[in-house]
Amino acid sequence: MKSYLVVGAGLFGATFAHEAAKRGHKVKIIEKRNHIAGNIYTKDIDGIQVHQYGAHIFHTSNKNIWDYVNHFAEFNRYTNSPIANYKGEIYNLPFNMNTFNKLWGVVTPEEAQAKINEQRAVLKGKKPENLEEQAISLVGTDIYEKLIKGYTEKQWGHSTKDLPAFIIRRLPVRLTYDNNYFNDSYQGIPIGGYTQIVEKMLANDLISVETGVDFFANRAEYLKQYDRVVFTGMIDEYFDYQLGELEYRSLEFKTEELDKDNYQGNAVVNYTDAETPFTRIIEHKHFDFGKGDKGKTVITREYPKTWHRGDEPYYPVNNSENNTLYKQYRLLADKEAKKVIFGGRLGQYRYYNMDQVISAALTTVKNEFEE
């Protein structure tokens, strides 16, 4: 039996801790925030499960991961169908025949494709090298200008000309009247919220949890005391930023409780113009089909902002410069591999969906215990 310290009580750390304890190992989890579950933390307000750190819709095509997470919660049949508000004009997302019909008046897939082809001709056959060119290649100039450019530049704090093309490649573009944002086989939101998933993962006598604890305040002692450390914080912070800071995007959430049944008629509305300072408004009760106290609703506005030390980092900025720096930190991490495992979105400096976090954690478990 080994003793493990897991730094961070988010989905990666909780999955690892759950699996380690199942195998008879003792696990201590420390979490800087005053609650478990990391960014998927949900809280009951007015009978509504409020996503405290932005919208989280679980989706995957991996049946093993879907079956795994269903051990910890029952999921509803929620389908992610956000809408875009561009200066009061409403469009369906992802880009599909409903979007094309509203924008251009086209009715058939052939008409929509012809319009996209006509507009992407501005690239003159050039292979897309940045996000702007990739977006125009996918959907033409009109949709790029109205529904992509302003939103993306707010979100990332960079010109679309300076962002890598791959960021936009995963957006679905459909020549069907289908508003389901994801192509995955399985999708939903846990009935009763996400926090219960982590609570159930950590319900083992071999796991102890402390919140409001900063690893760096007692780092040397922790490294000495435990056989292995699983670190899910920022990899550059772990190494005292000795090679320089990696770039992250942060978010500010402004949540309001309103005395009305229904504020916007949809769970997620994206504001895609450049002038509106927030990127989206979430109305949490629509994640659960309007359930909650009568005459009450809770909304959250999301404001992206530049990350500075002390802020919460939400997204790694995976451009070529940052990825090169991360590889240098990865070399430092490799030297610590006998003692420290780096995991999660911050520890591995990459964007993970929830299913990918669980999958990465289970891969780490397999490497740690089964090889």
N, C-alpha and C positions, 0 to 999 in steps of 0.2 A: 504494500500500500504506500502511495506517495501522498504528500500534502501539496495542494495546488492553491495558489492565490490567483483569483480572476479579477482583473481590474476593469470594472464596467459591468453593470447589470442589464445591458441591452440584450438583443436577440442572439448575437454571437456568443457572448459570455454566458448567457443563461443556457443555451443549447450545450455548450461545452461542459458546463458545470453539471447539468442534468446527466449527461452521458458518463462523465467521470465518476459521479456518485453511484450511478447504476453499476459500475464496475468495482465498487468498494473503496474508492479513493475519497479522502477527506478534502473538502473544498471550502475555502473562505472567499466570499465576494465582497469587494469594497466598491462603492459607487459614490462619485462626487456629488451628484444631485441628491435631493431629499426623498427620492422615490426610485423604485425599480422600473424596469422595462424600457429605459432609454427613450428614443424618439418615438416608439410606438405606444407610449404611455397614454392611456385614456382615463377620463375621470367623469363620473356621473354628475351632471348638472341638470336639474329639472327633469329627471328621467331620461336624459339624452346622454349618450356616450360621446363625450367631447374629445376629439383628437388634439391633444395639447400642443403637439409639434407638427401640425400639418396633416393633410389627408393621407391616410394609409389604406390602400385597397390591396388585399392579398391576391396575387394572381400567379399562376404557374402552369407549365405544361408537363411538369415532372410529377407523375402520379405518386412516386415514393415520397416526395416532399409534401404533397397534398395530404396523403394518408398520415404522414408523420405529424403535421400540425393539427390535423383533426383529432388527434389523441388528446389535445389540450383544450379544445373549444369546438362548439358547433357553429358552423358558418351559415350566414343567410345567403340569398341568391342575388346579392347586389351586383349590378353591372355598371361599370364606370362609363358614364356618358356625359362628360363635361361639355359646357358650351362656352363660346367666346363672345365677349362683348367688346366691339370695336366702335367707340364713340356712339354707343346706343344702338348699333346694328348687331343683331344676334345671329351667330353662325354655329352649326353643329361641329363638334370635334369627335373623333379624328376627322381628317379631311376625307369626305365621302360624297356621294351623289347629292345628299341634302345640302352640303356646303356649296357644291358647284352650282346647284340649281338656284340657291339664294343669291349667289354672287353673280352668275352669268346668265341665268335663265335657261340653262341647258337642261334637257330632260333625259337623254340617253347617254350611256357610257361612251359611245362613239363621239358624241358631241363634246363631252367633257374632255376626253383624251385629245381631241383635235385642238381644243382651246389651250390645254397645257402644252401641247407640242408647239403651237404657235408662239406662246410666250417664252418657252425655254430656248427658242431659237436665238435669243440674245446672247447665249453662251457660245454660239457658233461652234458647237461640237466639242468645246473644251472640257476636259475632265475636271470635275469640281475639286478645288483645292482648299476651300474653306466653307464655313457653314452657310454663308449667303449663297454661294454658287451651288452648293448641294441642295438647298431649299428650292431655289429656282429650277434646278434640274428635276426635282420631284413634282412640284406643283405649280410652277410658273410664277410670274412677277406679281400678279394681283394678290394672291394668297400670301406670298412672302411679305409684301408691304403691309397688309392689313392684319394678318394673324400670326406672323412669325417674328418679324424684325424687332418691333418694339418690346414685345414680351421677352424675347430671348436676351436682348441687350440689358433689360432691367434685371433679369434673372442672373446673368453671369457677370455683369459689370464690364463687359468688353464689346467692342464692335463685332458684328457678325462676320466681318471680313477677317477678324483676328482669332476667331474660334474654329476649332477643328471640325471638319465635315461630319465626323462620326456621331457627333451629338444629335444631329437631326435624322440620321439614317434609320433610327429605330422607330420613328413616328409612322404609324400606319397611314397609307394612302389607298383608298378603296374606290373602285368604280361600282359600288353597290350602295343601296340605301341602308347602311348599317352604322349605327352610332356607338357600337361597343368599342371602347378605346383599345382594349387589349385583344390580341389574337390567341391568348392562352386558353387551354382546355378547361382550366379550373379557375374560379374567381369568386370572391365573396368577402364579407367582413364578419368577424366573430360576434355572435349574439352575446351581448353583455360586455363587449369591448375587448381590447388587446391585453390589458394589464393582467387579466386572469391567466393568459397563456404562460407568461413568465412566472407568475405565482405558482402555477402547477408544476412548471419545470423545476422550480427551486424547493418544492415540498419534499424534502428528504432530510433525514436526521444527520446525514453526513455533510450537509450544506449549511453554512451560516452566512448571514448577510448583514453588512453594515452600510447604511447610507450616510451621506454628508461627510464622507471621508476622502481626503485628497491623497492619492498615492505618493505624490512628490514630497509631501510633508514628512514622510517617514520612509523614503525609498530604500535607503541602504539597509535598514532593519528588515523590511519586507523581503528584499532579495536574499538576505542572509537566512531568514526564518523558514522560507518555503522551498521545497524541492524544485518546484516549477512555477513560473509566473506566466499567466495568459494576459497579455496587455492589449486592450482594445481602444486605447486612446490614440492621440496623434503620434505617429512614429517620429516626426521631427522634434516634438517636445520631449519624447523619451530620451533622445540624444542631445538635449539642451540646445537644439537649433544650431549645432556646431558647424553644419554645412550650409546653413541659411534656412530661411522659412519656406516651407511649401505653401502654396496658395490655396485658400479655402473661400467658399462663400458662406456667409452667415444669413440668418433670417431674424426678423422681429415679428412677433405675433401680437395682434391687438384683437382681443376677444370681447364681445359684447353679448349680454343677455337681454333679449328684447321681449316686450309684452305683446307678442303676436304669434299666430300659428305658423305663418309661412312668410319668410322674407323675400326669397328669390326664386323659389320653385324648383331648385336643383341643388344637389350637394356641392358642386364645384362650378364656379363661373370665373373664367380667365379674363382679365382685362388686358387686351393686347395692344392698346395704343401706348405710345411712349410717355404721354403726359400724366396718366394716372400713376401715382407713386407706388401702388401695390400691384402685385401680379395676379392675385386671385382672392375671391371671397369664398369661404367654405361655410355652408349651412349644415351643421352636423346631424340634425335630425333626419335629413334625407338619406343618410347612409343606412338608416334603418326604417325606411319607408314611412317617414313622418311620425314615428312613435315618440312618445315623450309627453310631458304635461301639456294639457290644453291651454292655449293662449300664451305659450312660451316657446321661444326658439333661441338658439345660440349661434352666433356667426363669428368667424375669425378672418381678419384681413392679414395677408402675408406680405411683408415688406422685405425684399432682398437688400442685403447691405454688404459692404466690404468687411472681411474678417480682420480683426486686430487681436493681438494677444489678450486673453481674458474673455473674448466672445466665444459663444458656442459655434463650433465649425459644423456645418451641415453637408456641404458638398465639396469634394476635392475638385480642383480645376485641372482636368487632365489634358492640358495642352503639352506640346513637345518639351517645352522648357521645364515644366514641373515634373513630367514623367522622367526626364533625364536626372533631375535632382533626386527623385524618389529612388531610382535605381542605385544611386550612391548611398542613400540611407539603407537600402535593402542589403547592401554589402556589409554595412555595420551590423545590421540585424542578424545576418548569417553568422557573424562571429559570436553572437550571444545565444545561438540556437540551442545550446545545451541547457540553458537556463530559462530563456524567455521565448514565448510564442507570440507573434504579432498577428492580430486578427481583426476582422471587421472592416467597415468602410474607412475608418481613420488609420487603423494599424496597417492596412494593406493599400491605402491610398487609391481607392477605386470606388466607383459608384456601384452599389449593390442594391437590387430589389430585395424584399424580405425573403423570398424563396431562395435567392442566391446567397444571402447571409446564412441561412440554415444549412444549405448545401455546403458552403465553405467551412462552416463549423463542423459538420459531420465528416468532411474530408480530413480536417485537422484531427478529429477524434480517431479516425481510422489510422492516420499516420502515427499518432501518439501511442495507441493502445493495441493495434492489431498487426503491426509490422515488425 
